Amino acid sequence: MGRQIRKSKGKTMKPNFFVFCEGESEVAYISHLRSQYRAPIQIIPRKSDSNISVRYIENCKREYVATKNDKTFLMFDLDVDGMLEHLQSIPDAVLLVSNPCIELLYLLHFEECHAELIQNTCIKKLKRHLERYTKGTLALNEKQLLSDKTSEATARAKVLEIYNNPSTTVYKMTDLLEGL
């Protein structure tokens, strides 16, 4: 009587999360999430300009092995006129947008925010909590503070009126990662 040969179940690939973003602060935050959740996040910074297009997205995604559950995220600040409408015109993309800037999300980790803000004011308020914060980088202690308060930031962000100043939808990414 011979042995039965085990059949391989095959390896299922995790979906890729393609995050197209505009600046160093966004890259720093997504890199932090990628290491915290050990998720297959591909960060594609667009530093030259904010003119993202379907063609550009498709060209960038060709470099990776595709899975049927891949998701595309567009992470941009809404401090530029017409940016929201442009991003909404790109099909099948999840918008991770902040108005006025990504630092609003960081600020929501520490306090509620309902008054309209400009970027400089937002960063100034953030520095009351993260004294050594520098735009474009996250120090190890800052990452730890943000990780510890993610649920508070998500709750605060969800009550803000979407796309208005102040608002952020970056919590959609953390919600998705929590569900993995």
Contacts in CASP RR format, 6 or more apart in sequence:
PFRMAT RR
TARGET T0000
AUTHOR 0000-0000-0000
METHOD contacts of the structure
MODEL  1
MGRQIRKSKGKTMKPNFFVFCEGESEVAYISHLRSQYRAPIQIIPRKSDS
NISVRYIENCKREYVATKNDKTFLMFDLDVDGMLEHLQSIPDAVLLVSNP
CIELLYLLHFEECHAELIQNTCIKKLKRHLERYTKGTLALNEKQLLSDKT
SEATARAKVLEIYNNPSTTVYKMTDLLEGL
13 65 0 8 1.000
13 67 0 8 1.000
14 39 0 8 1.000
14 40 0 8 1.000
14 67 0 8 1.000
15 40 0 8 1.000
15 67 0 8 1.000
15 68 0 8 1.000
15 69 0 8 1.000
15 70 0 8 1.000
15 71 0 8 1.000
16 40 0 8 1.000
16 41 0 8 1.000
16 42 0 8 1.000
16 61 0 8 1.000
16 64 0 8 1.000
16 65 0 8 1.000
16 66 0 8 1.000
16 67 0 8 1.000
16 70 0 8 1.000
16 71 0 8 1.000
17 39 0 8 1.000
17 40 0 8 1.000
17 41 0 8 1.000
17 42 0 8 1.000
17 70 0 8 1.000
17 71 0 8 1.000
17 73 0 8 1.000
17 173 0 8 1.000
17 176 0 8 1.000
18 42 0 8 1.000
18 44 0 8 1.000
18 57 0 8 1.000
18 60 0 8 1.000
18 61 0 8 1.000
18 64 0 8 1.000
18 70 0 8 1.000
18 71 0 8 1.000
18 72 0 8 1.000
18 73 0 8 1.000
19 26 0 8 1.000
19 30 0 8 1.000
19 41 0 8 1.000
19 42 0 8 1.000
19 43 0 8 1.000
19 44 0 8 1.000
19 73 0 8 1.000
19 75 0 8 1.000
19 96 0 8 1.000
19 173 0 8 1.000
20 44 0 8 1.000
20 46 0 8 1.000
20 52 0 8 1.000
20 56 0 8 1.000
20 57 0 8 1.000
20 60 0 8 1.000
20 72 0 8 1.000
20 73 0 8 1.000
20 74 0 8 1.000
20 75 0 8 1.000
21 27 0 8 1.000
21 30 0 8 1.000
21 43 0 8 1.000
21 44 0 8 1.000
21 45 0 8 1.000
21 46 0 8 1.000
21 74 0 8 1.000
21 75 0 8 1.000
21 76 0 8 1.000
22 45 0 8 1.000
22 46 0 8 1.000
22 47 0 8 1.000
22 50 0 8 1.000
22 75 0 8 1.000
22 76 0 8 1.000
22 77 0 8 1.000
23 45 0 8 1.000
23 46 0 8 1.000
23 47 0 8 1.000
23 136 0 8 1.000
24 45 0 8 1.000
24 47 0 8 1.000
24 135 0 8 1.000
24 136 0 8 1.000
24 137 0 8 1.000
25 101 0 8 1.000
25 102 0 8 1.000
25 103 0 8 1.000
25 135 0 8 1.000
25 136 0 8 1.000
26 45 0 8 1.000
26 75 0 8 1.000
26 76 0 8 1.000
26 102 0 8 1.000
27 43 0 8 1.000
27 45 0 8 1.000
27 136 0 8 1.000
28 136 0 8 1.000
28 137 0 8 1.000
28 138 0 8 1.000
29 102 0 8 1.000
29 105 0 8 1.000
29 106 0 8 1.000
29 138 0 8 1.000
29 146 0 8 1.000
29 170 0 8 1.000
30 41 0 8 1.000
30 43 0 8 1.000
30 75 0 8 1.000
30 173 0 8 1.000
31 43 0 8 1.000
32 138 0 8 1.000
32 143 0 8 1.000
32 146 0 8 1.000
32 147 0 8 1.000
33 39 0 8 1.000
33 41 0 8 1.000
33 173 0 8 1.000
33 174 0 8 1.000
33 177 0 8 1.000
34 41 0 8 1.000
34 43 0 8 1.000
36 143 0 8 1.000
36 147 0 8 1.000
37 177 0 8 1.000
37 178 0 8 1.000
37 180 0 8 1.000
39 177 0 8 1.000
39 180 0 8 1.000
42 64 0 8 1.000
44 60 0 8 1.000
46 52 0 8 1.000
46 56 0 8 1.000
50 76 0 8 1.000
50 80 0 8 1.000
50 83 0 8 1.000
50 86 0 8 1.000
51 86 0 8 1.000
52 74 0 8 1.000
52 76 0 8 1.000
52 86 0 8 1.000
52 87 0 8 1.000
52 90 0 8 1.000
53 90 0 8 1.000
54 90 0 8 1.000
54 91 0 8 1.000
57 72 0 8 1.000
57 90 0 8 1.000
57 93 0 8 1.000
61 70 0 8 1.000
61 72 0 8 1.000
71 94 0 8 1.000
71 176 0 8 1.000
72 92 0 8 1.000
72 93 0 8 1.000
72 94 0 8 1.000
73 93 0 8 1.000
73 94 0 8 1.000
73 95 0 8 1.000
73 96 0 8 1.000
73 173 0 8 1.000
74 87 0 8 1.000
74 90 0 8 1.000
74 93 0 8 1.000
74 94 0 8 1.000
74 95 0 8 1.000
74 96 0 8 1.000
74 97 0 8 1.000
75 96 0 8 1.000
75 97 0 8 1.000
75 102 0 8 1.000
75 170 0 8 1.000
75 173 0 8 1.000
76 83 0 8 1.000
76 87 0 8 1.000
76 95 0 8 1.000
76 96 0 8 1.000
76 97 0 8 1.000
76 98 0 8 1.000
77 83 0 8 1.000
77 97 0 8 1.000
77 98 0 8 1.000
77 99 0 8 1.000
77 100 0 8 1.000
77 101 0 8 1.000
77 102 0 8 1.000
77 119 0 8 1.000
78 84 0 8 1.000
78 97 0 8 1.000
78 98 0 8 1.000
78 99 0 8 1.000
78 100 0 8 1.000
78 163 0 8 1.000
78 165 0 8 1.000
79 99 0 8 1.000
79 100 0 8 1.000
79 101 0 8 1.000
79 118 0 8 1.000
79 119 0 8 1.000
83 97 0 8 1.000
84 97 0 8 1.000
84 163 0 8 1.000
87 93 0 8 1.000
87 95 0 8 1.000
87 97 0 8 1.000
88 95 0 8 1.000
94 172 0 8 1.000
94 173 0 8 1.000
95 169 0 8 1.000
96 168 0 8 1.000
96 169 0 8 1.000
96 170 0 8 1.000
96 172 0 8 1.000
96 173 0 8 1.000
97 163 0 8 1.000
97 167 0 8 1.000
97 168 0 8 1.000
97 169 0 8 1.000
97 170 0 8 1.000
98 104 0 8 1.000
98 105 0 8 1.000
98 167 0 8 1.000
98 168 0 8 1.000
98 169 0 8 1.000
98 170 0 8 1.000
99 163 0 8 1.000
99 164 0 8 1.000
99 165 0 8 1.000
99 166 0 8 1.000
99 167 0 8 1.000
99 168 0 8 1.000
100 117 0 8 1.000
100 118 0 8 1.000
100 119 0 8 1.000
100 122 0 8 1.000
100 165 0 8 1.000
100 166 0 8 1.000
101 119 0 8 1.000
101 122 0 8 1.000
101 123 0 8 1.000
102 168 0 8 1.000
102 170 0 8 1.000
103 119 0 8 1.000
103 122 0 8 1.000
103 123 0 8 1.000
103 126 0 8 1.000
103 133 0 8 1.000
103 135 0 8 1.000
104 113 0 8 1.000
104 117 0 8 1.000
104 122 0 8 1.000
104 166 0 8 1.000
104 167 0 8 1.000
104 168 0 8 1.000
105 153 0 8 1.000
105 157 0 8 1.000
105 168 0 8 1.000
105 170 0 8 1.000
105 171 0 8 1.000
106 126 0 8 1.000
106 130 0 8 1.000
106 133 0 8 1.000
106 146 0 8 1.000
106 153 0 8 1.000
107 113 0 8 1.000
107 122 0 8 1.000
107 125 0 8 1.000
107 126 0 8 1.000
107 129 0 8 1.000
108 152 0 8 1.000
108 153 0 8 1.000
108 156 0 8 1.000
108 157 0 8 1.000
108 168 0 8 1.000
109 129 0 8 1.000
109 145 0 8 1.000
109 146 0 8 1.000
109 149 0 8 1.000
109 150 0 8 1.000
109 152 0 8 1.000
109 153 0 8 1.000
110 126 0 8 1.000
110 128 0 8 1.000
110 129 0 8 1.000
110 149 0 8 1.000
111 125 0 8 1.000
111 129 0 8 1.000
112 156 0 8 1.000
113 125 0 8 1.000
113 156 0 8 1.000
113 160 0 8 1.000
113 166 0 8 1.000
114 160 0 8 1.000
114 166 0 8 1.000
115 166 0 8 1.000
116 165 0 8 1.000
116 166 0 8 1.000
117 125 0 8 1.000
117 165 0 8 1.000
117 166 0 8 1.000
122 166 0 8 1.000
123 133 0 8 1.000
123 135 0 8 1.000
126 133 0 8 1.000
127 133 0 8 1.000
129 145 0 8 1.000
130 142 0 8 1.000
130 145 0 8 1.000
132 139 0 8 1.000
132 142 0 8 1.000
133 142 0 8 1.000
138 146 0 8 1.000
146 153 0 8 1.000
150 174 0 8 1.000
153 171 0 8 1.000
154 171 0 8 1.000
154 174 0 8 1.000
154 175 0 8 1.000
157 167 0 8 1.000
157 168 0 8 1.000
157 169 0 8 1.000
157 170 0 8 1.000
157 171 0 8 1.000
158 171 0 8 1.000
160 166 0 8 1.000
160 167 0 8 1.000
160 168 0 8 1.000
161 167 0 8 1.000
162 169 0 8 1.000
END
